[in-house]
């Protein structure tokens, strides 16, 4: 049965959990390390944000302080740069790297970066797919098992298609995030915020974050393949 199969635990759940743990640990340890390294400019994350936003001509973007650790994000709907309190007030290499990455998204938004538009368009389908897709797959498999009807296969197939939207979202998210990180390093340098001796620290911060996007994509693909193997395997057996 789906999710109770040892193949799922061994080949899907355990690899995903292991990689997710590694990615999370890498990000947190790198952030802790470079949050202790004071940046040479002495500017707080909020000051860095205002400097870069002004230099990049993003004067319509507002800066807001929010709660949570590494909860920083850019909201294209309200043109708001949300900075966690530690990043906003910290004068560290980690803080300036996080700020610049999120401003990279603001710049993507301003320039109409095609991948970012596609990702925004996929949000509703991805949310529906992540919440309903697996349950519809299970419902279709159970319907097929208890009734022997071909309808169950098509119900499961519909769930599979919904979950595929999640993978599509992750697939487009990866280049969006990697592009934002590349922009971040340029924004820091072009606006005189980062000094040469700090660049490697910022690059390591962004590299650790990038690994989390690859892990999310891998997890989505692996899960989709597992669902597909169950759906089509049951179809052959019936």
TORZADO-720343 format. One line per field, with one value per residue: residue in one letter; x, y, z of N, C-alpha, C, O, CB in turn. Coordinates in steps of 0.2 Angstrom, whole numbers, plus 5000, padded with zeros to 4 digits. Glycine has a CB too. Example, Ala and Ser with C-alpha at 12.3 -4.5 7.8 and 13.67 -1.06 7.14 Angstrom:
residues 2
res = [A  S]
npx = [5066  5064]
npy = [4972  4989]
npz = [5039  5035]
capx = [5062  5068]
capy = [4978  4995]
capz = [5039  5036]
cpx = [5066  5064]
cpy = [4984  5000]
cpz = [5039  5039]
opx = [5071  5067]
opy = [4983  5006]
opz = [5042  5040]
cbpx = [5057  5070]
cbpy = [4978  4997]
cbpz = [5045  5029]
end
This chain:
residues 238
res = [X  X  X  X  X  X  X  X  X  X  X  X  X  X  X  X  X  X  X  X  X  X  X  X  X  X  X  X  X  X  X  X  X  X  X  X  X  X  X  X  X  X  X  X  X  X  X  X  X  X  X  X  X  X  X  X  X  X  X  X  X  X  X  X  X  X  X  X  X  X  X  X  X  X  X  X  X  X  X  X  X  X  X  X  X  X  X  X  X  X  X  X  X  X  X  X  X  X  X  X  X  X  X  X  X  X  X  X  X  X  X  X  X  X  X  X  X  X  X  X  X  X  X  X  X  X  X  X  X  X  X  X  X  X  X  X  X  X  X  X  X  X  X  X  X  X  X  X  X  X  X  X  X  X  X  X  X  X  X  X  X  X  X  X  X  X  X  X  X  X  X  X  X  X  X  X  X  X  X  X  X  X  X  X  X  X  X  X  X  X  X  X  X  X  X  X  X  X  X  X  X  X  X  X  X  X  X  X  X  X  X  X  X  X  X  X  X  X  X  X  X  X  X  X  X  X  X  X  X  X  X  X  X  X  X  X  X  X]
npx = [5004  5002  5014  5015  5023  5039  5048  5045  5049  5063  5068  5063  5058  5068  5080  5076  5074  5087  5094  5088  5090  5104  5105  5098  5106  5118  5115  5111  5123  5132  5126  5126  5140  5145  5137  5143  5154  5159  5154  5164  5159  5151  5138  5120  5109  5097  5101  5110  5101  5093  5103  5107  5094  5092  5103  5100  5089  5077  5066  5053  5051  5048  5055  5053  5052  5052  5047  5055  5068  5079  5068  5067  5061  5055  5041  5032  5019  5016  5027  5037  5051  5054  5063  5071  5072  5085  5093  5090  5095  5108  5125  5133  5142  5134  5121  5122  5123  5111  5101  5105  5102  5088  5085  5089  5078  5069  5074  5073  5059  5056  5062  5055  5058  5057  5057  5053  5040  5034  5035  5027  5014  5012  5010  4996  4992  5003  5001  4988  4991  5001  4993  4982  4985  4992  4982  4972  4978  4980  4966  4962  4969  4964  4951  4952  4958  4947  4936  4940  4938  4941  4940  4946  4960  4961  4957  4968  4978  4974  4977  4991  4994  4991  5001  5012  5012  5018  5031  5035  5034  5045  5055  5056  5058  5071  5081  5077  5080  5094  5098  5095  5104  5116  5114  5114  5128  5133  5125  5130  5143  5142  5137  5145  5145  5150  5166  5182  5188  5177  5169  5170  5164  5151  5148  5149  5138  5127  5129  5127  5113  5108  5109  5098  5088  5090  5089  5076  5070  5075  5068  5055  5054  5058  5048  5037  5040  5039  5026  5021  5026  5018  5005  5005  5010  5000  4990  4995  4994  4981]
npy = [4994  5011  5022  5014  5005  4996  4999  5012  5019  5015  5019  5032  5040  5039  5044  5057  5063  5062  5070  5082  5085  5086  5097  5107  5108  5112  5125  5132  5130  5137  5150  5153  5154  5164  5174  5178  5185  5201  5213  5224  5236  5240  5242  5239  5225  5231  5244  5240  5235  5247  5254  5246  5245  5258  5261  5252  5257  5253  5260  5259  5249  5243  5241  5229  5223  5207  5193  5178  5165  5166  5169  5178  5186  5191  5200  5200  5205  5215  5223  5222  5220  5208  5207  5196  5199  5197  5198  5210  5219  5215  5216  5209  5197  5187  5193  5203  5195  5188  5198  5204  5193  5192  5205  5203  5195  5205  5213  5205  5204  5218  5218  5210  5196  5181  5168  5170  5175  5164  5155  5162  5161  5147  5145  5143  5131  5123  5123  5117  5105  5100  5098  5091  5082  5069  5063  5061  5052  5041  5038  5035  5023  5015  5014  5007  4995  4990  4990  4986  4994  5004  5017  5020  5020  5032  5042  5041  5045  5058  5063  5061  5070  5082  5082  5083  5096  5102  5098  5104  5117  5117  5114  5126  5135  5133  5138  5151  5155  5152  5162  5173  5173  5175  5188  5194  5194  5203  5214  5218  5220  5231  5241  5245  5239  5227  5220  5214  5204  5199  5193  5179  5173  5177  5171  5158  5157  5159  5148  5137  5139  5137  5123  5119  5121  5112  5100  5100  5100  5087  5079  5081  5076  5063  5058  5060  5050  5039  5039  5037  5025  5017  5019  5016  5003  4997  4998  4989  4977  4975]
npz = [5000  4997  5004  5015  5010  5010  5000  4997  5009  5010  4997  4994  5006  5016  5009  5005  5018  5023  5014  5016  5029  5029  5020  5027  5039  5033  5028  5040  5048  5041  5040  5054  5056  5047  5052  5063  5058  5056  5044  5034  5031  5041  5041  5045  5041  5036  5033  5022  5013  5010  5004  4993  4986  4983  4974  4964  4959  4964  4971  4974  4982  4998  5015  5027  5044  5050  5061  5065  5061  5047  5039  5029  5014  4998  4993  4979  4976  4985  4984  4994  5004  5015  5030  5042  5059  5065  5053  5048  5058  5060  5058  5048  5037  5033  5035  5025  5013  5013  5012  5000  4991  4992  4987  4974  4970  4970  4960  4949  4948  4944  4932  4925  4924  4916  4921  4934  4933  4927  4938  4948  4941  4943  4956  4962  4956  4961  4974  4976  4970  4979  4991  4987  4977  4982  4989  4980  4972  4980  4983  4970  4968  4978  4974  4962  4967  4975  4967  4954  4944  4929  4931  4943  4940  4931  4940  4949  4940  4938  4950  4950  4939  4945  4956  4948  4945  4956  4955  4944  4948  4957  4948  4941  4951  4955  4945  4946  4959  4959  4950  4957  4967  4960  4955  4967  4972  4962  4965  4978  4975  4965  4972  4981  4994  4998  5003  4996  5004  5010  5000  4998  5009  5008  4996  5000  5008  5000  4991  5000  5002  4989  4988  4995  4986  4976  4982  4986  4973  4969  4978  4975  4962  4964  4972  4964  4954  4961  4964  4951  4948  4956  4952  4938  4939  4946  4936  4926  4933  4934]
capx = [5000  5006  5016  5017  5028  5046  5051  5044  5053  5070  5071  5060  5057  5075  5085  5074  5075  5094  5097  5085  5094  5111  5104  5096  5112  5123  5113  5111  5129  5135  5123  5129  5147  5146  5133  5148  5159  5156  5155  5168  5156  5148  5131  5116  5106  5092  5105  5113  5095  5092  5109  5106  5088  5093  5108  5097  5083  5071  5064  5046  5052  5048  5058  5049  5056  5047  5049  5058  5075  5080  5062  5068  5058  5053  5034  5031  5013  5016  5034  5040  5057  5053  5069  5070  5075  5092  5096  5089  5099  5114  5130  5137  5143  5128  5116  5122  5122  5104  5098  5106  5098  5081  5084  5089  5071  5065  5076  5069  5052  5056  5064  5050  5062  5052  5056  5049  5033  5031  5034  5021  5009  5012  5009  4990  4992  5007  4998  4983  4995  5004  4988  4977  4988  4994  4976  4968  4982  4978  4959  4961  4972  4960  4945  4954  4959  4941  4931  4943  4936  4946  4939  4951  4966  4960  4957  4975  4981  4973  4981  4998  4995  4991  5007  5017  5013  5023  5038  5036  5035  5051  5059  5057  5061  5078  5084  5075  5084  5101  5099  5094  5111  5121  5112  5116  5135  5134  5122  5134  5149  5141  5134  5151  5143  5155  5174  5185  5189  5170  5165  5170  5159  5144  5147  5147  5131  5123  5130  5123  5106  5107  5109  5092  5083  5092  5086  5068  5068  5076  5063  5049  5055  5058  5041  5033  5042  5036  5018  5020  5027  5012  4999  5005  5011  4993  4986  4997  4992  4973]
capy = [5000  5018  5025  5008  5000  4997  5002  5020  5021  5014  5023  5039  5044  5040  5048  5064  5065  5063  5076  5088  5086  5089  5104  5112  5109  5116  5132  5134  5131  5142  5156  5154  5155  5171  5179  5181  5189  5208  5216  5229  5243  5241  5243  5233  5222  5236  5249  5237  5235  5253  5256  5243  5247  5265  5260  5248  5260  5250  5265  5258  5243  5245  5236  5228  5218  5202  5188  5171  5165  5165  5170  5183  5185  5197  5199  5204  5207  5221  5226  5222  5216  5206  5204  5194  5204  5196  5200  5217  5223  5212  5220  5203  5195  5183  5197  5207  5190  5186  5204  5205  5188  5194  5211  5200  5194  5212  5215  5200  5207  5224  5217  5205  5190  5176  5162  5172  5176  5157  5153  5165  5158  5140  5144  5140  5124  5119  5123  5112  5098  5097  5097  5086  5077  5063  5060  5059  5046  5036  5037  5031  5016  5011  5013  5002  4989  4987  4989  4984  4998  5008  5024  5022  5022  5039  5046  5041  5048  5065  5065  5061  5076  5088  5082  5085  5104  5103  5097  5109  5123  5116  5115  5133  5139  5132  5143  5158  5156  5153  5168  5179  5173  5178  5195  5196  5196  5209  5220  5219  5224  5237  5246  5246  5236  5221  5221  5208  5199  5196  5190  5171  5171  5178  5166  5151  5157  5158  5141  5133  5140  5134  5116  5117  5121  5106  5095  5101  5097  5080  5076  5081  5071  5056  5056  5059  5044  5033  5039  5035  5018  5013  5020  5012  4996  4994  4997  4983  4971  4975]
capz = [5000  4996  5010  5019  5006  5012  4995  4998  5015  5008  4991  4994  5012  5019  5005  5006  5024  5024  5011  5019  5035  5027  5017  5033  5043  5030  5028  5047  5051  5037  5042  5061  5055  5044  5056  5068  5055  5055  5038  5034  5030  5048  5040  5046  5035  5034  5029  5016  5009  5007  4999  4986  4983  4980  4969  4959  4956  4966  4976  4976  4987  5005  5019  5033  5048  5052  5065  5063  5059  5040  5036  5024  5008  4994  4991  4973  4976  4988  4983  5000  5006  5022  5033  5048  5064  5065  5047  5048  5063  5061  5053  5047  5031  5032  5034  5018  5008  5013  5010  4993  4988  4992  4982  4968  4967  4968  4953  4944  4947  4941  4925  4922  4923  4913  4925  4940  4931  4927  4945  4951  4938  4945  4963  4963  4954  4965  4981  4975  4969  4985  4996  4985  4973  4985  4992  4974  4969  4985  4982  4964  4969  4982  4970  4957  4970  4978  4962  4948  4938  4926  4933  4948  4936  4929  4946  4951  4935  4939  4956  4948  4936  4950  4959  4943  4945  4962  4953  4939  4952  4960  4943  4939  4956  4955  4941  4949  4965  4957  4946  4962  4970  4955  4955  4974  4972  4958  4968  4983  4973  4962  4976  4986  5000  5000  5002  4993  5009  5012  4995  4998  5014  5005  4991  5003  5011  4994  4989  5004  5001  4983  4989  4997  4981  4972  4986  4985  4966  4969  4982  4971  4956  4967  4975  4958  4951  4965  4963  4944  4947  4959  4948  4932  4941  4947  4930  4923  4936  4933]
cpx = [5004  5007  5018  5022  5035  5050  5051  5049  5061  5072  5068  5061  5064  5079  5083  5075  5082  5096  5094  5088  5101  5110  5103  5102  5117  5121  5113  5118  5133  5133  5126  5136  5148  5141  5138  5154  5156  5158  5160  5165  5152  5140  5126  5113  5101  5096  5108  5107  5093  5097  5108  5100  5089  5097  5105  5091  5077  5068  5057  5046  5052  5052  5054  5053  5050  5051  5052  5065  5075  5073  5061  5065  5056  5046  5033  5024  5012  5023  5037  5046  5056  5060  5068  5074  5082  5096  5096  5094  5106  5119  5136  5138  5137  5122  5116  5121  5114  5100  5099  5102  5091  5080  5085  5083  5067  5067  5073  5062  5052  5057  5060  5054  5057  5051  5052  5042  5030  5030  5028  5014  5007  5010  5002  4990  4997  5004  4992  4986  4998  4999  4984  4979  4989  4987  4972  4972  4980  4971  4958  4964  4967  4953  4946  4955  4952  4936  4933  4941  4942  4946  4945  4958  4966  4960  4964  4979  4980  4977  4989  4999  4995  4998  5013  5018  5018  5030  5039  5037  5043  5057  5061  5059  5068  5082  5083  5079  5092  5103  5099  5101  5116  5120  5115  5123  5136  5131  5127  5140  5148  5139  5139  5149  5148  5162  5176  5186  5182  5167  5165  5165  5152  5143  5145  5140  5126  5123  5126  5115  5104  5106  5102  5087  5084  5089  5079  5066  5069  5070  5057  5049  5055  5051  5036  5034  5039  5029  5017  5021  5021  5006  4999  5007  5004  4989  4988  4994  4984  4972]
cpy = [5006  5020  5020  5003  5002  5000  5010  5022  5021  5019  5030  5042  5045  5044  5055  5066  5066  5069  5082  5090  5089  5096  5109  5113  5113  5124  5135  5135  5137  5149  5158  5157  5162  5176  5182  5185  5196  5210  5222  5236  5245  5243  5237  5231  5227  5241  5246  5237  5241  5256  5253  5244  5253  5264  5256  5251  5257  5254  5263  5252  5245  5239  5235  5222  5213  5197  5182  5171  5163  5165  5175  5181  5192  5195  5203  5207  5214  5225  5227  5217  5215  5203  5202  5199  5203  5199  5207  5221  5221  5216  5214  5202  5191  5188  5201  5202  5189  5192  5205  5199  5190  5200  5208  5198  5200  5214  5211  5203  5213  5223  5212  5198  5184  5170  5164  5173  5169  5154  5155  5162  5151  5139  5141  5133  5120  5118  5117  5105  5095  5095  5091  5080  5070  5059  5057  5052  5040  5033  5033  5024  5012  5009  5007  4995  4986  4986  4986  4988  5002  5015  5025  5024  5029  5044  5047  5045  5056  5067  5066  5068  5082  5088  5085  5093  5106  5103  5102  5116  5123  5117  5122  5137  5138  5137  5150  5160  5157  5159  5174  5179  5176  5185  5198  5198  5202  5215  5222  5223  5230  5243  5248  5244  5231  5222  5214  5203  5196  5192  5182  5169  5172  5173  5159  5151  5156  5151  5136  5133  5137  5127  5114  5117  5115  5100  5095  5098  5090  5076  5076  5076  5064  5053  5055  5052  5038  5033  5035  5027  5014  5013  5016  5005  4993  4993  4991  4977  4970  4973]
cpz = [5000  5003  5016  5016  5009  5007  4995  5004  5013  5003  4990  5000  5015  5015  5006  5012  5026  5021  5013  5025  5034  5024  5023  5037  5040  5030  5035  5050  5047  5039  5049  5060  5053  5048  5061  5065  5053  5048  5039  5034  5037  5047  5042  5040  5032  5030  5022  5011  5006  5003  4993  4983  4979  4974  4963  4956  4958  4972  4978  4981  4994  5009  5025  5037  5051  5057  5062  5061  5051  5037  5031  5017  5004  4992  4985  4972  4979  4988  4989  5001  5013  5025  5040  5053  5064  5059  5047  5052  5063  5056  5051  5039  5029  5031  5027  5013  5008  5010  5002  4989  4987  4987  4975  4965  4966  4961  4947  4943  4943  4933  4921  4920  4921  4918  4932  4939  4930  4934  4948  4948  4941  4952  4965  4962  4959  4972  4981  4974  4975  4991  4994  4981  4976  4987  4986  4972  4974  4984  4975  4964  4973  4978  4965  4961  4973  4973  4956  4942  4936  4928  4939  4945  4934  4935  4949  4946  4936  4945  4954  4944  4940  4954  4955  4943  4951  4959  4948  4942  4955  4954  4941  4944  4957  4951  4944  4955  4964  4954  4952  4966  4966  4955  4962  4974  4968  4962  4974  4981  4969  4966  4982  4993  5003  4999  4999  4998  5011  5007  4995  5003  5011  5000  4994  5006  5005  4991  4993  5003  4995  4984  4991  4991  4977  4976  4986  4978  4966  4973  4978  4965  4959  4969  4969  4954  4955  4964  4956  4944  4951  4955  4941  4933  4942  4941  4926  4926  4935  4926]
opx = [5010  5003  5021  5024  5037  5055  5056  5052  5064  5078  5071  5065  5066  5083  5087  5077  5084  5100  5097  5089  5103  5114  5105  5103  5120  5125  5116  5120  5137  5137  5128  5138  5152  5142  5136  5158  5152  5164  5159  5168  5151  5137  5128  5113  5100  5093  5108  5108  5092  5095  5108  5100  5086  5096  5107  5088  5072  5067  5055  5040  5057  5051  5052  5055  5045  5057  5050  5068  5072  5072  5056  5065  5056  5045  5032  5023  5009  5023  5040  5045  5057  5062  5064  5079  5086  5101  5101  5096  5110  5117  5141  5134  5134  5118  5111  5118  5111  5095  5094  5100  5088  5075  5082  5081  5064  5063  5072  5060  5047  5054  5061  5052  5052  5045  5048  5038  5025  5025  5024  5010  5001  5008  5002  4987  4995  5005  4992  4984  4997  5000  4982  4977  4986  4987  4969  4968  4978  4969  4954  4961  4966  4951  4942  4953  4952  4931  4929  4942  4946  4951  4947  4961  4971  4963  4966  4984  4985  4979  4992  5004  4999  5001  5018  5023  5021  5034  5045  5042  5046  5062  5066  5062  5071  5086  5087  5082  5095  5108  5103  5103  5120  5125  5117  5125  5141  5134  5128  5142  5151  5140  5138  5152  5150  5164  5174  5184  5182  5162  5160  5161  5148  5137  5141  5137  5122  5118  5123  5112  5098  5102  5099  5082  5079  5086  5076  5061  5065  5068  5053  5044  5051  5049  5032  5029  5037  5026  5012  5017  5019  5003  4995  5005  5003  4985  4984  4992  4982  4966]
opy = [5006  5020  5021  4999  5007  5003  5014  5027  5025  5022  5034  5048  5050  5049  5060  5072  5071  5073  5087  5096  5094  5101  5115  5119  5117  5128  5141  5140  5140  5154  5164  5161  5166  5182  5187  5187  5196  5209  5226  5241  5251  5244  5231  5234  5228  5244  5250  5239  5242  5259  5256  5245  5254  5267  5258  5248  5258  5251  5266  5250  5249  5233  5240  5218  5215  5197  5181  5177  5158  5161  5177  5176  5197  5190  5209  5212  5219  5231  5232  5212  5219  5198  5205  5202  5208  5202  5211  5227  5224  5218  5215  5204  5192  5186  5201  5204  5188  5191  5206  5201  5189  5201  5211  5198  5200  5217  5214  5203  5214  5226  5211  5195  5183  5168  5160  5171  5167  5151  5152  5161  5148  5134  5136  5129  5114  5113  5113  5100  5089  5090  5086  5075  5065  5053  5052  5048  5035  5027  5028  5019  5006  5004  5003  4990  4980  4982  4983  4986  5004  5019  5031  5028  5033  5049  5052  5049  5060  5073  5070  5071  5087  5094  5087  5095  5111  5107  5104  5120  5128  5120  5123  5142  5143  5141  5155  5165  5161  5162  5179  5184  5179  5189  5203  5204  5206  5220  5228  5228  5235  5248  5251  5247  5231  5226  5209  5197  5190  5188  5179  5164  5168  5170  5155  5146  5152  5148  5131  5128  5134  5124  5109  5113  5112  5096  5089  5094  5086  5071  5071  5073  5060  5048  5051  5049  5033  5027  5031  5024  5008  5008  5012  5000  4987  4988  4987  4972  4964  4972]
opz = [5003  5008  5020  5020  5009  5008  4994  5003  5015  5003  4986  5001  5017  5018  5006  5013  5029  5023  5014  5026  5037  5026  5023  5039  5043  5031  5036  5053  5050  5040  5050  5064  5056  5046  5065  5068  5049  5046  5044  5036  5038  5052  5041  5035  5026  5025  5017  5005  5000  4997  4987  4977  4974  4968  4957  4951  4955  4977  4983  4983  4995  5007  5029  5034  5053  5058  5056  5059  5049  5032  5028  5015  5008  4989  4985  4969  4977  4990  4991  5000  5018  5022  5044  5051  5065  5060  5045  5050  5066  5050  5053  5035  5023  5026  5024  5007  5002  5006  4999  4983  4981  4983  4970  4959  4961  4957  4942  4937  4939  4929  4915  4914  4926  4919  4934  4943  4933  4935  4952  4951  4941  4954  4969  4966  4961  4975  4986  4977  4977  4995  4998  4981  4973  4986  4986  4969  4971  4983  4975  4962  4971  4979  4964  4958  4972  4974  4952  4937  4939  4927  4939  4948  4935  4934  4950  4949  4935  4945  4956  4945  4939  4955  4957  4942  4950  4960  4947  4940  4954  4955  4939  4943  4959  4954  4943  4955  4967  4955  4951  4968  4969  4955  4962  4977  4970  4962  4975  4984  4970  4964  4987  4998  5009  4994  5001  4996  5015  5008  4994  5002  5012  4999  4991  5006  5006  4989  4991  5003  4994  4980  4989  4992  4974  4973  4985  4978  4963  4970  4979  4964  4956  4968  4969  4952  4952  4963  4956  4941  4948  4954  4940  4929  4940  4940  4923  4923  4936  4924]
cbpx = [4995  5002  5012  5010  5027  5049  5049  5037  5052  5071  5069  5053  5053  5078  5085  5066  5072  5098  5095  5077  5095  5114  5098  5090  5115  5124  5105  5107  5133  5134  5116  5129  5151  5144  5127  5151  5162  5159  5149  5173  5150  5151  5129  5110  5102  5088  5111  5115  5089  5091  5116  5107  5082  5096  5114  5096  5084  5073  5065  5042  5057  5041  5065  5042  5059  5045  5044  5053  5079  5084  5056  5075  5052  5057  5029  5032  5008  5015  5033  5034  5064  5048  5074  5073  5071  5094  5093  5082  5096  5115  5134  5135  5149  5127  5116  5129  5126  5101  5101  5114  5099  5078  5089  5094  5068  5067  5084  5069  5049  5061  5071  5047  5066  5054  5063  5052  5032  5036  5040  5021  5009  5018  5009  4984  4995  5014  4995  4978  5000  5009  4984  4971  4994  4998  4972  4968  4990  4979  4955  4965  4979  4958  4943  4961  4963  4939  4928  4940  4930  4946  4932  4952  4967  4955  4952  4978  4979  4965  4980  4999  4990  4986  5008  5015  5006  5022  5038  5029  5030  5052  5056  5050  5058  5081  5083  5067  5083  5103  5093  5089  5112  5120  5105  5114  5139  5131  5115  5136  5152  5135  5128  5152  5136  5152  5177  5191  5193  5166  5169  5177  5160  5144  5153  5152  5130  5124  5137  5125  5104  5112  5114  5089  5085  5099  5088  5066  5073  5083  5062  5048  5062  5063  5038  5034  5050  5038  5015  5024  5033  5011  4998  5011  5015  4989  4988  5005  4993  4970]
cbpy = [5000  5023  5030  5005  5001  4990  5000  5021  5016  5007  5019  5038  5040  5033  5046  5064  5060  5056  5075  5087  5080  5085  5104  5109  5102  5114  5133  5130  5124  5141  5156  5148  5151  5171  5177  5174  5185  5212  5217  5229  5242  5247  5245  5236  5216  5239  5251  5230  5232  5258  5255  5235  5247  5270  5257  5241  5261  5243  5272  5256  5238  5246  5239  5225  5222  5198  5186  5169  5160  5159  5171  5185  5180  5199  5200  5200  5203  5220  5232  5221  5220  5201  5210  5187  5203  5189  5197  5219  5222  5205  5226  5197  5191  5179  5203  5210  5184  5185  5211  5204  5181  5196  5216  5193  5190  5217  5215  5193  5208  5229  5215  5208  5188  5174  5159  5179  5179  5153  5154  5173  5158  5137  5151  5144  5123  5123  5129  5114  5099  5103  5103  5090  5079  5063  5065  5064  5047  5038  5043  5035  5017  5015  5019  5004  4990  4992  4996  4977  5003  5007  5025  5015  5018  5040  5043  5034  5046  5066  5060  5055  5077  5087  5076  5083  5107  5099  5090  5110  5124  5110  5110  5136  5136  5125  5143  5158  5150  5147  5169  5177  5165  5175  5196  5191  5190  5208  5218  5213  5219  5236  5245  5253  5233  5215  5223  5210  5201  5202  5191  5169  5176  5185  5165  5150  5164  5163  5139  5134  5148  5136  5114  5122  5127  5105  5095  5108  5101  5078  5080  5088  5072  5055  5062  5065  5043  5035  5046  5038  5016  5017  5028  5015  4996  4998  5003  4983  4972  4981]
cbpz = [5006  4992  5013  5022  4999  5014  4988  5000  5021  5006  4985  4992  5017  5020  4998  5004  5030  5022  5003  5020  5039  5021  5012  5037  5045  5023  5026  5052  5050  5029  5043  5065  5050  5037  5059  5071  5048  5060  5034  5029  5025  5051  5033  5051  5037  5040  5034  5017  5013  5013  5003  4988  4988  4985  4971  4961  4949  4969  4974  4970  4985  5008  5021  5031  5054  5046  5071  5057  5063  5039  5041  5023  5008  4988  4997  4967  4980  4996  4979  5006  5004  5023  5033  5049  5071  5067  5041  5049  5070  5059  5057  5051  5029  5038  5039  5017  5010  5020  5013  4991  4992  4999  4984  4968  4973  4973  4953  4947  4954  4944  4925  4916  4929  4907  4927  4943  4924  4923  4949  4950  4930  4943  4966  4959  4947  4965  4983  4969  4964  4988  4997  4981  4970  4991  4996  4969  4970  4992  4981  4958  4972  4989  4966  4954  4977  4983  4961  4947  4941  4918  4936  4952  4930  4924  4952  4952  4928  4940  4961  4943  4930  4955  4963  4936  4947  4968  4949  4934  4958  4964  4937  4936  4963  4953  4934  4951  4970  4952  4941  4967  4972  4948  4954  4979  4969  4951  4971  4987  4968  4957  4979  4986  5000  4997  5008  4990  5015  5014  4988  5000  5020  5001  4986  5009  5014  4988  4988  5012  5001  4978  4994  5002  4976  4971  4994  4986  4961  4972  4989  4968  4953  4973  4979  4953  4950  4973  4963  4939  4951  4966  4945  4927  4947  4952  4925  4922  4944  4935]
end
